[in-house]
Amino acid sequence: MSEGNVIRVLARIYVDDLAGSLPLYEQSTGQSSPHTFTFGATRLARVGDFLLIEGADARVRSHAATIAVRDVAEVVAAVTKAGGQLLEGPAEGPNGPR
């Protein structure tokens, strides 16, 4: 069986206080070293399969999940071939193409 393009699906959790929210997710997932980063005015932390987001505007809050893939170009080609339309991206992000 061939390996798929999707690596992980991250549930987006919008929080008012990123630092104050981390202990609950660290305890719940058993991960004590979250990957934290900033994208524009938004602060984020990946803890297990959760993406905690502080400072998100209404446009960002309209998204329910983040899907990590091996190859963004493959996703663009698949969406286009299926007759879909990309609403945003691909674009460079703090952790590589998004």
Biopython code that builds the backbone (N, CA, C, O; Angstrom):
import numpy as np
from Bio.PDB.StructureBuilder import StructureBuilder

atoms = [
    (1, "MET", "N", (0.838, -1.166, 0.000)),
    (1, "MET", "CA", (0.000, 0.000, 0.000)),
    (1, "MET", "C", (0.897, 1.248, 0.000)),
    (1, "MET", "O", (1.894, 1.303, 0.721)),
    (2, "SER", "N", (0.535, 2.239, -0.810)),
    (2, "SER", "CA", (1.351, 3.448, -0.883)),
    (2, "SER", "C", (1.041, 4.378, 0.291)),
    (2, "SER", "O", (-0.038, 4.339, 0.883)),
    (3, "GLU", "N", (2.017, 5.200, 0.594)),
    (3, "GLU", "CA", (1.886, 6.140, 1.698)),
    (3, "GLU", "C", (1.083, 7.351, 1.232)),
    (3, "GLU", "O", (1.356, 7.902, 0.166)),
    (4, "GLY", "N", (0.105, 7.764, 2.013)),
    (4, "GLY", "CA", (-0.722, 8.914, 1.667)),
    (4, "GLY", "C", (-0.010, 10.233, 1.884)),
    (4, "GLY", "O", (1.073, 10.273, 2.468)),
    (5, "ASN", "N", (-0.611, 11.304, 1.420)),
    (5, "ASN", "CA", (-0.022, 12.634, 1.525)),
    (5, "ASN", "C", (-0.318, 13.301, 2.868)),
    (5, "ASN", "O", (0.465, 14.134, 3.324)),
    (6, "VAL", "N", (-1.437, 12.949, 3.507)),
    (6, "VAL", "CA", (-1.811, 13.576, 4.783)),
    (6, "VAL", "C", (-0.964, 12.982, 5.903)),
    (6, "VAL", "O", (-0.911, 11.766, 6.082)),
    (7, "ILE", "N", (-0.305, 13.859, 6.651)),
    (7, "ILE", "CA", (0.532, 13.445, 7.771)),
    (7, "ILE", "C", (-0.267, 13.471, 9.069)),
    (7, "ILE", "O", (-0.193, 12.537, 9.868)),
    (8, "ARG", "N", (-1.038, 14.549, 9.277)),
    (8, "ARG", "CA", (-1.747, 14.735, 10.542)),
    (8, "ARG", "C", (-2.860, 15.758, 10.345)),
    (8, "ARG", "O", (-2.746, 16.673, 9.529)),
    (9, "VAL", "N", (-3.920, 15.590, 11.095)),
    (9, "VAL", "CA", (-4.993, 16.578, 11.144)),
    (9, "VAL", "C", (-4.980, 17.159, 12.557)),
    (9, "VAL", "O", (-5.102, 16.433, 13.543)),
    (10, "LEU", "N", (-4.830, 18.477, 12.633)),
    (10, "LEU", "CA", (-4.765, 19.154, 13.924)),
    (10, "LEU", "C", (-6.067, 19.905, 14.191)),
    (10, "LEU", "O", (-6.497, 20.722, 13.376)),
    (11, "ALA", "N", (-6.681, 19.632, 15.313)),
    (11, "ALA", "CA", (-7.864, 20.384, 15.724)),
    (11, "ALA", "C", (-7.419, 21.767, 16.195)),
    (11, "ALA", "O", (-6.507, 21.887, 17.013)),
    (12, "ARG", "N", (-8.060, 22.796, 15.680)),
    (12, "ARG", "CA", (-7.739, 24.163, 16.092)),
    (12, "ARG", "C", (-8.531, 24.508, 17.347)),
    (12, "ARG", "O", (-9.747, 24.324, 17.397)),
    (13, "ILE", "N", (-7.828, 25.010, 18.359)),
    (13, "ILE", "CA", (-8.449, 25.435, 19.608)),
    (13, "ILE", "C", (-8.089, 26.907, 19.789)),
    (13, "ILE", "O", (-6.914, 27.252, 19.918)),
    (14, "TYR", "N", (-9.098, 27.767, 19.797)),
    (14, "TYR", "CA", (-8.868, 29.210, 19.932)),
    (14, "TYR", "C", (-8.904, 29.574, 21.408)),
    (14, "TYR", "O", (-9.883, 29.300, 22.103)),
    (15, "VAL", "N", (-7.827, 30.195, 21.882)),
    (15, "VAL", "CA", (-7.680, 30.517, 23.294)),
    (15, "VAL", "C", (-7.384, 32.002, 23.466)),
    (15, "VAL", "O", (-6.852, 32.652, 22.566)),
    (16, "ASP", "N", (-7.735, 32.524, 24.633)),
    (16, "ASP", "CA", (-7.419, 33.916, 24.959)),
    (16, "ASP", "C", (-6.025, 34.046, 25.552)),
    (16, "ASP", "O", (-5.388, 35.091, 25.421)),
    (17, "ASP", "N", (-5.545, 32.984, 26.208)),
    (17, "ASP", "CA", (-4.258, 33.012, 26.890)),
    (17, "ASP", "C", (-3.494, 31.732, 26.555)),
    (17, "ASP", "O", (-3.729, 30.687, 27.162)),
    (18, "LEU", "N", (-2.590, 31.814, 25.597)),
    (18, "LEU", "CA", (-1.852, 30.643, 25.134)),
    (18, "LEU", "C", (-1.056, 30.006, 26.279)),
    (18, "LEU", "O", (-1.159, 28.802, 26.513)),
    (19, "ALA", "N", (-0.274, 30.804, 26.982)),
    (19, "ALA", "CA", (0.566, 30.269, 28.062)),
    (19, "ALA", "C", (-0.285, 29.623, 29.154)),
    (19, "ALA", "O", (0.083, 28.577, 29.689)),
    (20, "GLY", "N", (-1.414, 30.237, 29.486)),
    (20, "GLY", "CA", (-2.282, 29.697, 30.520)),
    (20, "GLY", "C", (-3.012, 28.439, 30.093)),
    (20, "GLY", "O", (-3.426, 27.646, 30.938)),
    (21, "SER", "N", (-3.175, 28.247, 28.800)),
    (21, "SER", "CA", (-3.885, 27.076, 28.270)),
    (21, "SER", "C", (-2.981, 25.862, 28.095)),
    (21, "SER", "O", (-3.454, 24.726, 28.120)),
    (22, "LEU", "N", (-1.687, 26.096, 27.918)),
    (22, "LEU", "CA", (-0.759, 24.997, 27.625)),
    (22, "LEU", "C", (-0.764, 23.873, 28.656)),
    (22, "LEU", "O", (-0.771, 22.710, 28.253)),
    (23, "PRO", "N", (-0.762, 24.149, 29.971)),
    (23, "PRO", "CA", (-0.688, 23.044, 30.932)),
    (23, "PRO", "C", (-1.794, 22.000, 30.769)),
    (23, "PRO", "O", (-1.521, 20.805, 30.886)),
    (24, "LEU", "N", (-3.011, 22.408, 30.507)),
    (24, "LEU", "CA", (-4.110, 21.461, 30.320)),
    (24, "LEU", "C", (-3.841, 20.538, 29.129)),
    (24, "LEU", "O", (-4.036, 19.327, 29.230)),
    (25, "TYR", "N", (-3.398, 21.097, 28.010)),
    (25, "TYR", "CA", (-3.155, 20.293, 26.803)),
    (25, "TYR", "C", (-1.893, 19.444, 26.937)),
    (25, "TYR", "O", (-1.836, 18.331, 26.414)),
    (26, "GLU", "N", (-0.890, 19.959, 27.629)),
    (26, "GLU", "CA", (0.311, 19.163, 27.887)),
    (26, "GLU", "C", (-0.041, 17.945, 28.739)),
    (26, "GLU", "O", (0.396, 16.832, 28.449)),
    (27, "GLN", "N", (-0.829, 18.160, 29.786)),
    (27, "GLN", "CA", (-1.234, 17.062, 30.659)),
    (27, "GLN", "C", (-2.123, 16.073, 29.908)),
    (27, "GLN", "O", (-1.967, 14.859, 30.048)),
    (28, "SER", "N", (-3.046, 16.592, 29.119)),
    (28, "SER", "CA", (-3.998, 15.733, 28.393)),
    (28, "SER", "C", (-3.320, 14.869, 27.336)),
    (28, "SER", "O", (-3.721, 13.725, 27.119)),
    (29, "THR", "N", (-2.288, 15.413, 26.673)),
    (29, "THR", "CA", (-1.622, 14.679, 25.590)),
    (29, "THR", "C", (-0.356, 13.957, 26.047)),
    (29, "THR", "O", (0.159, 13.095, 25.335)),
    (30, "GLY", "N", (0.142, 14.304, 27.223)),
    (30, "GLY", "CA", (1.394, 13.715, 27.694)),
    (30, "GLY", "C", (2.617, 14.321, 27.042)),
    (30, "GLY", "O", (3.709, 13.764, 27.144)),
    (31, "GLN", "N", (2.456, 15.455, 26.372)),
    (31, "GLN", "CA", (3.574, 16.133, 25.717)),
    (31, "GLN", "C", (3.901, 17.419, 26.460)),
    (31, "GLN", "O", (3.054, 18.298, 26.615)),
    (32, "SER", "N", (5.139, 17.512, 26.911)),
    (32, "SER", "CA", (5.523, 18.663, 27.721)),
    (32, "SER", "C", (6.377, 19.684, 26.984)),
    (32, "SER", "O", (6.802, 20.669, 27.587)),
    (33, "SER", "N", (6.636, 19.478, 25.713)),
    (33, "SER", "CA", (7.447, 20.424, 24.943)),
    (33, "SER", "C", (6.705, 20.813, 23.666)),
    (33, "SER", "O", (7.038, 20.330, 22.584)),
    (34, "PRO", "N", (5.694, 21.691, 23.789)),
    (34, "PRO", "CA", (4.940, 22.067, 22.589)),
    (34, "PRO", "C", (5.794, 22.869, 21.618)),
    (34, "PRO", "O", (6.722, 23.571, 22.020)),
    (35, "HIS", "N", (5.471, 22.754, 20.353)),
    (35, "HIS", "CA", (6.121, 23.555, 19.312)),
    (35, "HIS", "C", (5.359, 24.879, 19.253)),
    (35, "HIS", "O", (4.192, 24.901, 18.860)),
    (36, "THR", "N", (6.000, 25.976, 19.638)),
    (36, "THR", "CA", (5.343, 27.284, 19.639)),
    (36, "THR", "C", (5.947, 28.156, 18.549)),
    (36, "THR", "O", (7.139, 28.071, 18.254)),
    (37, "PHE", "N", (5.096, 29.007, 17.949)),
    (37, "PHE", "CA", (5.569, 29.901, 16.901)),
    (37, "PHE", "C", (4.574, 31.035, 16.723)),
    (37, "PHE", "O", (3.462, 30.994, 17.249)),
    (38, "THR", "N", (4.989, 32.044, 15.978)),
    (38, "THR", "CA", (4.167, 33.211, 15.704)),
    (38, "THR", "C", (3.967, 33.327, 14.207)),
    (38, "THR", "O", (4.889, 33.089, 13.427)),
    (39, "PHE", "N", (2.761, 33.694, 13.810)),
    (39, "PHE", "CA", (2.444, 33.936, 12.405)),
    (39, "PHE", "C", (1.654, 35.232, 12.360)),
    (39, "PHE", "O", (0.480, 35.265, 12.728)),
    (40, "GLY", "N", (2.302, 36.301, 11.906)),
    (40, "GLY", "CA", (1.672, 37.620, 11.962)),
    (40, "GLY", "C", (1.428, 38.007, 13.414)),
    (40, "GLY", "O", (2.344, 37.956, 14.235)),
    (41, "ALA", "N", (0.207, 38.391, 13.729)),
    (41, "ALA", "CA", (-0.144, 38.788, 15.095)),
    (41, "ALA", "C", (-0.664, 37.613, 15.913)),
    (41, "ALA", "O", (-1.104, 37.791, 17.049)),
    (42, "THR", "N", (-0.616, 36.416, 15.340)),
    (42, "THR", "CA", (-1.178, 35.234, 15.991)),
    (42, "THR", "C", (-0.069, 34.400, 16.617)),
    (42, "THR", "O", (0.962, 34.155, 15.991)),
    (43, "ARG", "N", (-0.287, 33.960, 17.867)),
    (43, "ARG", "CA", (0.645, 33.058, 18.548)),
    (43, "ARG", "C", (0.029, 31.665, 18.546)),
    (43, "ARG", "O", (-1.166, 31.506, 18.797)),
    (44, "LEU", "N", (0.852, 30.656, 18.261)),
    (44, "LEU", "CA", (0.353, 29.284, 18.142)),
    (44, "LEU", "C", (1.242, 28.311, 18.898)),
    (44, "LEU", "O", (2.423, 28.568, 19.131)),
    (45, "ALA", "N", (0.640, 27.183, 19.278)),
    (45, "ALA", "CA", (1.395, 26.095, 19.898)),
    (45, "ALA", "C", (0.772, 24.777, 19.451)),
    (45, "ALA", "O", (-0.442, 24.591, 19.543)),
    (46, "ARG", "N", (1.615, 23.860, 18.964)),
    (46, "ARG", "CA", (1.129, 22.522, 18.619)),
    (46, "ARG", "C", (1.457, 21.595, 19.770)),
    (46, "ARG", "O", (2.617, 21.410, 20.138)),
    (47, "VAL", "N", (0.393, 21.011, 20.337)),
    (47, "VAL", "CA", (0.529, 20.066, 21.447)),
    (47, "VAL", "C", (-0.232, 18.809, 21.041)),
    (47, "VAL", "O", (-1.463, 18.803, 21.012)),
    (48, "GLY", "N", (0.492, 17.765, 20.732)),
    (48, "GLY", "CA", (-0.163, 16.556, 20.241)),
    (48, "GLY", "C", (-0.905, 16.876, 18.953)),
    (48, "GLY", "O", (-0.330, 17.437, 18.021)),
    (49, "ASP", "N", (-2.185, 16.517, 18.905)),
    (49, "ASP", "CA", (-2.997, 16.781, 17.721)),
    (49, "ASP", "C", (-3.854, 18.032, 17.858)),
    (49, "ASP", "O", (-4.872, 18.172, 17.180)),
    (50, "PHE", "N", (-3.439, 18.942, 18.738)),
    (50, "PHE", "CA", (-4.134, 20.209, 18.939)),
    (50, "PHE", "C", (-3.239, 21.365, 18.501)),
    (50, "PHE", "O", (-2.031, 21.353, 18.737)),
    (51, "LEU", "N", (-3.840, 22.350, 17.869)),
    (51, "LEU", "CA", (-3.147, 23.582, 17.512)),
    (51, "LEU", "C", (-3.838, 24.696, 18.279)),
    (51, "LEU", "O", (-4.928, 25.131, 17.907)),
    (52, "LEU", "N", (-3.198, 25.163, 19.360)),
    (52, "LEU", "CA", (-3.749, 26.251, 20.170)),
    (52, "LEU", "C", (-3.410, 27.567, 19.496)),
    (52, "LEU", "O", (-2.274, 27.779, 19.071)),
    (53, "ILE", "N", (-4.398, 28.454, 19.396)),
    (53, "ILE", "CA", (-4.225, 29.698, 18.650)),
    (53, "ILE", "C", (-4.715, 30.868, 19.493)),
    (53, "ILE", "O", (-5.867, 30.900, 19.924)),
    (54, "GLU", "N", (-3.823, 31.830, 19.721)),
    (54, "GLU", "CA", (-4.152, 33.048, 20.467)),
    (54, "GLU", "C", (-4.042, 34.254, 19.532)),
    (54, "GLU", "O", (-3.080, 34.362, 18.772)),
    (55, "GLY", "N", (-5.005, 35.147, 19.584)),
    (55, "GLY", "CA", (-4.939, 36.373, 18.804)),
    (55, "GLY", "C", (-5.470, 36.242, 17.394)),
    (55, "GLY", "O", (-5.113, 37.035, 16.523)),
    (56, "ALA", "N", (-6.317, 35.254, 17.151)),
    (56, "ALA", "CA", (-6.848, 35.031, 15.806)),
    (56, "ALA", "C", (-8.005, 35.975, 15.506)),
    (56, "ALA", "O", (-8.865, 36.215, 16.354)),
    (57, "ASP", "N", (-8.014, 36.507, 14.288)),
    (57, "ASP", "CA", (-9.133, 37.343, 13.858)),
    (57, "ASP", "C", (-10.275, 36.456, 13.349)),
    (57, "ASP", "O", (-10.145, 35.232, 13.325)),
    (58, "ALA", "N", (-11.376, 37.063, 12.949)),
    (58, "ALA", "CA", (-12.571, 36.319, 12.516)),
    (58, "ALA", "C", (-12.275, 35.423, 11.314)),
    (58, "ALA", "O", (-12.827, 34.327, 11.220)),
    (59, "ARG", "N", (-11.420, 35.865, 10.398)),
    (59, "ARG", "CA", (-11.098, 35.057, 9.221)),
    (59, "ARG", "C", (-10.388, 33.774, 9.629)),
    (59, "ARG", "O", (-10.719, 32.694, 9.141)),
    (60, "VAL", "N", (-9.419, 33.892, 10.516)),
    (60, "VAL", "CA", (-8.686, 32.708, 10.975)),
    (60, "VAL", "C", (-9.613, 31.799, 11.777)),
    (60, "VAL", "O", (-9.538, 30.577, 11.657)),
    (61, "ARG", "N", (-10.480, 32.386, 12.589)),
    (61, "ARG", "CA", (-11.394, 31.590, 13.425)),
    (61, "ARG", "C", (-12.427, 30.828, 12.605)),
    (61, "ARG", "O", (-13.099, 29.944, 13.136)),
    (62, "SER", "N", (-12.565, 31.146, 11.338)),
    (62, "SER", "CA", (-13.526, 30.428, 10.503)),
    (62, "SER", "C", (-13.003, 29.050, 10.084)),
    (62, "SER", "O", (-13.750, 28.267, 9.497)),
    (63, "HIS", "N", (-11.752, 28.744, 10.372)),
    (63, "HIS", "CA", (-11.150, 27.451, 10.026)),
    (63, "HIS", "C", (-11.250, 26.512, 11.231)),
    (63, "HIS", "O", (-10.999, 26.923, 12.363)),
    (64, "ALA", "N", (-11.614, 25.260, 10.987)),
    (64, "ALA", "CA", (-11.820, 24.298, 12.072)),
    (64, "ALA", "C", (-10.640, 23.363, 12.303)),
    (64, "ALA", "O", (-10.494, 22.809, 13.393)),
    (65, "ALA", "N", (-9.802, 23.182, 11.294)),
    (65, "ALA", "CA", (-8.700, 22.227, 11.430)),
    (65, "ALA", "C", (-7.535, 22.643, 10.547)),
    (65, "ALA", "O", (-7.694, 23.407, 9.595)),
    (66, "THR", "N", (-6.376, 22.129, 10.877)),
    (66, "THR", "CA", (-5.183, 22.279, 10.048)),
    (66, "THR", "C", (-4.780, 20.876, 9.611)),
    (66, "THR", "O", (-4.703, 19.963, 10.433)),
    (67, "ILE", "N", (-4.528, 20.709, 8.332)),
    (67, "ILE", "CA", (-4.136, 19.404, 7.809)),
    (67, "ILE", "C", (-2.688, 19.500, 7.341)),
    (67, "ILE", "O", (-2.378, 20.249, 6.414)),
    (68, "ALA", "N", (-1.812, 18.748, 7.980)),
    (68, "ALA", "CA", (-0.401, 18.708, 7.601)),
    (68, "ALA", "C", (-0.223, 17.657, 6.513)),
    (68, "ALA", "O", (-0.692, 16.526, 6.646)),
    (69, "VAL", "N", (0.460, 18.039, 5.434)),
    (69, "VAL", "CA", (0.672, 17.132, 4.304)),
    (69, "VAL", "C", (2.153, 17.064, 3.950)),
    (69, "VAL", "O", (2.935, 17.939, 4.322)),
    (70, "ARG", "N", (2.522, 16.024, 3.236)),
    (70, "ARG", "CA", (3.909, 15.857, 2.800)),
    (70, "ARG", "C", (4.251, 16.815, 1.650)),
    (70, "ARG", "O", (5.368, 17.329, 1.577)),
    (71, "ASP", "N", (3.279, 17.051, 0.751)),
    (71, "ASP", "CA", (3.541, 17.817, -0.464)),
    (71, "ASP", "C", (2.361, 18.733, -0.773)),
    (71, "ASP", "O", (1.308, 18.266, -1.205)),
    (72, "VAL", "N", (2.534, 20.036, -0.553)),
    (72, "VAL", "CA", (1.466, 21.007, -0.797)),
    (72, "VAL", "C", (1.090, 21.037, -2.274)),
    (72, "VAL", "O", (-0.088, 21.168, -2.604)),
    (73, "ALA", "N", (2.063, 20.918, -3.159)),
    (73, "ALA", "CA", (1.778, 20.943, -4.601)),
    (73, "ALA", "C", (0.848, 19.798, -4.993)),
    (73, "ALA", "O", (0.001, 19.964, -5.870)),
    (74, "GLU", "N", (0.996, 18.649, -4.359)),
    (74, "GLU", "CA", (0.123, 17.506, -4.635)),
    (74, "GLU", "C", (-1.322, 17.834, -4.243)),
    (74, "GLU", "O", (-2.261, 17.434, -4.931)),
    (75, "VAL", "N", (-1.493, 18.551, -3.154)),
    (75, "VAL", "CA", (-2.837, 18.946, -2.721)),
    (75, "VAL", "C", (-3.446, 19.927, -3.720)),
    (75, "VAL", "O", (-4.608, 19.789, -4.102)),
    (76, "VAL", "N", (-2.664, 20.908, -4.138)),
    (76, "VAL", "CA", (-3.148, 21.892, -5.113)),
    (76, "VAL", "C", (-3.596, 21.174, -6.387)),
    (76, "VAL", "O", (-4.665, 21.470, -6.921)),
    (77, "ALA", "N", (-2.794, 20.245, -6.870)),
    (77, "ALA", "CA", (-3.137, 19.509, -8.091)),
    (77, "ALA", "C", (-4.402, 18.680, -7.901)),
    (77, "ALA", "O", (-5.249, 18.639, -8.794)),
    (78, "ALA", "N", (-4.544, 18.025, -6.768)),
    (78, "ALA", "CA", (-5.718, 17.182, -6.507)),
    (78, "ALA", "C", (-6.992, 18.013, -6.403)),
    (78, "ALA", "O", (-8.033, 17.629, -6.938)),
    (79, "VAL", "N", (-6.910, 19.153, -5.713)),
    (79, "VAL", "CA", (-8.085, 20.024, -5.572)),
    (79, "VAL", "C", (-8.503, 20.566, -6.934)),
    (79, "VAL", "O", (-9.687, 20.566, -7.272)),
    (80, "THR", "N", (-7.539, 21.024, -7.707)),
    (80, "THR", "CA", (-7.821, 21.558, -9.038)),
    (80, "THR", "C", (-8.412, 20.486, -9.953)),
    (80, "THR", "O", (-9.390, 20.738, -10.657)),
    (81, "LYS", "N", (-7.819, 19.293, -9.942)),
    (81, "LYS", "CA", (-8.303, 18.194, -10.783)),
    (81, "LYS", "C", (-9.741, 17.812, -10.422)),
    (81, "LYS", "O", (-10.520, 17.425, -11.293)),
    (82, "ALA", "N", (-10.088, 17.921, -9.144)),
    (82, "ALA", "CA", (-11.427, 17.569, -8.684)),
    (82, "ALA", "C", (-12.435, 18.694, -8.927)),
    (82, "ALA", "O", (-13.610, 18.565, -8.582)),
    (83, "GLY", "N", (-11.968, 19.811, -9.529)),
    (83, "GLY", "CA", (-12.862, 20.927, -9.811)),
    (83, "GLY", "C", (-13.008, 21.897, -8.651)),
    (83, "GLY", "O", (-13.865, 22.780, -8.673)),
    (84, "GLY", "N", (-12.167, 21.728, -7.640)),
    (84, "GLY", "CA", (-12.218, 22.603, -6.473)),
    (84, "GLY", "C", (-11.489, 23.913, -6.704)),
    (84, "GLY", "O", (-10.795, 24.093, -7.704)),
    (85, "GLN", "N", (-11.658, 24.807, -5.775)),
    (85, "GLN", "CA", (-11.018, 26.124, -5.846)),
    (85, "GLN", "C", (-10.286, 26.385, -4.535)),
    (85, "GLN", "O", (-10.856, 26.224, -3.456)),
    (86, "LEU", "N", (-9.031, 26.786, -4.631)),
    (86, "LEU", "CA", (-8.276, 27.151, -3.429)),
    (86, "LEU", "C", (-8.700, 28.536, -2.984)),
    (86, "LEU", "O", (-8.673, 29.481, -3.773)),
    (87, "LEU", "N", (-9.085, 28.659, -1.740)),
    (87, "LEU", "CA", (-9.514, 29.946, -1.209)),
    (87, "LEU", "C", (-8.344, 30.741, -0.647)),
    (87, "LEU", "O", (-8.420, 31.962, -0.509)),
    (88, "GLU", "N", (-7.259, 30.037, -0.325)),
    (88, "GLU", "CA", (-6.093, 30.679, 0.265)),
    (88, "GLU", "C", (-4.878, 29.804, 0.015)),
    (88, "GLU", "O", (-4.973, 28.578, 0.060)),
    (89, "GLY", "N", (-3.729, 30.432, -0.251)),
    (89, "GLY", "CA", (-2.499, 29.688, -0.377)),
    (89, "GLY", "C", (-2.349, 29.024, -1.736)),
    (89, "GLY", "O", (-3.177, 29.250, -2.619)),
    (90, "PRO", "N", (-1.330, 28.223, -1.926)),
    (90, "PRO", "CA", (-0.286, 27.996, -0.928)),
    (90, "PRO", "C", (0.597, 29.227, -0.734)),
    (90, "PRO", "O", (0.740, 30.068, -1.622)),
    (91, "ALA", "N", (1.173, 29.299, 0.442)),
    (91, "ALA", "CA", (2.043, 30.418, 0.794)),
    (91, "ALA", "C", (3.072, 29.932, 1.806)),
    (91, "ALA", "O", (2.879, 28.905, 2.456)),
    (92, "GLU", "N", (4.153, 30.670, 1.932)),
    (92, "GLU", "CA", (5.166, 30.329, 2.932)),
    (92, "GLU", "C", (4.648, 30.672, 4.321)),
    (92, "GLU", "O", (4.000, 31.701, 4.517)),
    (93, "GLY", "N", (4.936, 29.809, 5.276)),
    (93, "GLY", "CA", (4.575, 30.031, 6.673)),
    (93, "GLY", "C", (5.792, 29.855, 7.541)),
    (93, "GLY", "O", (6.866, 29.538, 7.030)),
    (94, "PRO", "N", (5.661, 30.051, 8.844)),
    (94, "PRO", "CA", (6.810, 29.956, 9.730)),
    (94, "PRO", "C", (7.398, 28.546, 9.827)),
    (94, "PRO", "O", (8.541, 28.378, 10.251)),
    (95, "ASN", "N", (6.615, 27.530, 9.433)),
    (95, "ASN", "CA", (7.096, 26.140, 9.505)),
    (95, "ASN", "C", (7.192, 25.510, 8.122)),
    (95, "ASN", "O", (7.185, 24.286, 7.997)),
    (96, "GLY", "N", (7.281, 26.344, 7.072)),
    (96, "GLY", "CA", (7.355, 25.846, 5.712)),
    (96, "GLY", "C", (6.086, 26.182, 4.936)),
    (96, "GLY", "O", (5.236, 26.921, 5.432)),
    (97, "PRO", "N", (5.952, 25.654, 3.742)),
    (97, "PRO", "CA", (4.793, 25.992, 2.904)),
    (97, "PRO", "C", (3.489, 25.570, 3.569)),
    (97, "PRO", "O", (3.415, 24.557, 4.264)),
    (98, "ARG", "N", (2.464, 26.383, 3.331)),
    (98, "ARG", "CA", (1.131, 26.068, 3.878)),
    (98, "ARG", "C", (0.097, 26.294, 2.793)),
    (98, "ARG", "O", (-1.095, 26.092, 3.024)),
]
sb = StructureBuilder()
sb.init_structure("model")
sb.init_model(0)
sb.init_chain("A")
sb.init_seg("    ")
for serial, (resi, resn, name, xyz) in enumerate(atoms, 1):
    if name == "N":
        sb.init_residue(resn, " ", resi, " ")
    sb.init_atom(name, np.array(xyz, "f"), 0.0, 1.0, " ", f" {name:<3s}", serial, name[0])
structure = sb.get_structure()
